Amino acid sequence: MKTEKNNHQERLIASYILCAAGFLGFGGLHRLYNGKIGTGLLWFFTLGFFYVGQFVDLLLIPGMIDEYEQNLRLKAGLSPLGLPVNQPVVNTQVYQPTGHKLMLKLLEAAASRGGFLTVTQGVMATGASFAEVEMVLKDMLQSGYVIMDNDPVTGAVTYHFHEM
């Protein structure tokens, strides 16, 4: 399974190769590849803005890639950190003290599993219901304390506690 880091590296390498093509008379291909259509066409028809732009872009390519990937995340409805946006705000103060205890038990269970936890594992570790565990985990997701992913083998929804 490709990770976001691998995709970033591949895009970086491809961008530098396309930028090098600019020195052979095909300027701006790296800009077109990274979603900068206007300046990409300008570079293409002016030989990389008279080759000066090609040299400057050697320093700017990492920022172009970051901007392109951030725009993709926003189009997909994710924040720059990969968390869902435009979700209803949940008041975290509605939990009774038992909710706080449940959260602590879930944190302990995640810590014992290397920072990863499924709802079923949370139920087994705490004795709480599936609905209670899922509600607490989703609240932690919306607060940014965890990231939701899928287990590559089983496909189960997994919560990753990235601070552990």
Number of C-alpha atoms within 10 A of each C-alpha: 5 6 8 10 9 11 12 15 14 11 19 19 13 14 23 17 13 19 23 19 17 23 15 10 16 18 28 31 24 29 25 18 17 20 16 16 14 12 17 21 18 15 26 21 15 16 20 28 19 15 16 11 18 23 16 11 19 13 10 12 20 17 11 20 21 15 16 15 19 17 16 14 18 15 10 12 15 16 16 16 10 15 18 18 14 8 9 7 9 11 9 12 8 8 13 8 9 9 18 13 13 21 19 13 16 23 19 15 21 21 15 12 12 12 17 22 23 23 22 16 18 25 19 13 15 18 13 14 14 14 11 16 23 17 14 19 24 18 17 17 18 19 15 15 15 22 21 19 14 13 13 10 6 7 9 13 15 19 23 20 20 12 8 12
